[in-house]
Amino acid sequence: MPISDSRSLTRSTKTAIVHKVIDITPEPDSPSRQPVLEKVLALTEQYQKELILTAGVLFAVVVGLLALHHGSHRQVVAAQPPKPAPILAQTAPVSPKVVTTAPPAAPKGPILIELNLPTAVQQGLVDCQWRGNGRDRLFMDAKNASAQPLRLHLGAGQLLASTDSTIVVLKSQTLDFAPHATLHEVIPTVATSSANKVVGAEYHLSEGTLPDLDKLFAYAAAHPEARPGAIQTATLILTENLPLSAFAKFNELSAGAGGMPESQDFKADTVDILSALTIVKDIGISRPLAATIDPQLEIEGMIDPDAHALTVQYYGITDEWGYWKNQLLQGDPSTRHYALYGIARYYPDVALQMLPKWARGETVSPVFRLSAVEALVETNRPEAIPILRELEREFGGTTQLGQAAHQGANLLDAQFAHAGAATARPALASAGN
């Protein structure tokens, strides 16, 4: 039913109008969007130069930061080690030019040829002329007949022969030849036979080996201090097993008269004989050796100052005084008197008391009495001089014992006078300064 009340209508209409006004009217405090935009544009135009300058600065800063970051990244990457070649090959195909290996460069100059000297001689690469003395030296004159440099090896134990002698190279040699060059060498050797002629002769390379010499030459290479006479003696012991008479310079008491005269070419000092026997023992040769049969070698080595220590070692003598005492009282009759010389040399204080008694002993064998007088000289003491002078007066200057005492006293007098003069000369020189 329509409402006709004017108050009600007015109230409704007023309410609707109010709501409508409220819906279309903005908030009193919010400004219109159009004026704000106009203000922004106005401000932009007002501060256009300042804004452009600020934008430029900001752009420069951004660009600088990006460049700094990029540069540090490149430095880190450059500091990293390069990746292994297989990984690169997997990630990217490699150009055939990179993969292909260049052919090796051709060698510059002639190629060095290295082989044994006898083989080079057989192949005509080198011409050699040999001349030796049949014992310890071989002279080689060689020429490289090829246009190639040669390095030739001559091994220890290489055998060479002349018409009546054989020798072997003692130490390995390495010889370098320039193309068409000549070479002159002196090569150490040893004789392989006591029948060698120790004279200059032409030699030529020969084939063959001799028993146990390889061990001897290996020892010589490892012991360069070894005496040449000992190496030569050891060689003949191994090749011919010679008796002591073939080497000994001393007179052998057991040697028979009327035998074949021994060659003097390979005679050796006692120390060389003992050294040779020691070397043969050290390289492991245990077969019986003829040079060790004669007992005189032991006592000769004991009274020889150069061979004494080596003899004690070789024969295993632990009680030296007991050795001399046993030799004097119970030794071989042909060498017992040697003990008097040994006691005088190594026990001079005992000898100065003992030897005059042996010299004066009328019941003592003349060999021992004479040896006792001569042995007093071996004490090398000035106290022996008056003792010898007294013995000379007792025995008389015409007797064998008196003459031996006279000669011994004079020998010691001269020895000590010479030693005193040699000592005085440096003292006078010092005083003059």
Buried (B, 14 or more C-beta within 10 A) or exposed (E): EEEEEEEEEEEEEEEEEEEEEEEEEEEEEEEEEEEEEEEEEEEEEEEEEEEEEEEEEEEEEEEEEEEEEEEEEEEEEEEEEEEEEEEEEEEEEEEEEEEEEEEEEEEEEEEEBEBEBBEBBEEEBBEBEBBBBBBBBBBBEBBBBBEBBBEBBBBBBBBBBBEEBBBBBBBEBEBEBEEEEEBEEEBBBBBBBBBBBBEEBEBEBBEEEBEBBBBBBEBBEEEEEBBBBBBBBBBBBBBBEBBBBBBBEBEBEEBEEEEEEBEEBBBBBBBBBBBBBBBBEEBEBEEEBBBBEBBBBBBBBBBBEEBBEBBBEBBEBEEBEEBBBEBBEEBEEBBBBBBBBBBBBBBBEBBBEBBBEBBBEEEBEEEBBBBBBBBBBBBEBEEBBEBBBEBBEBBEEEEEBBBBBBBBBBEBBEBBEEEEEEEEEEEEEEEEE
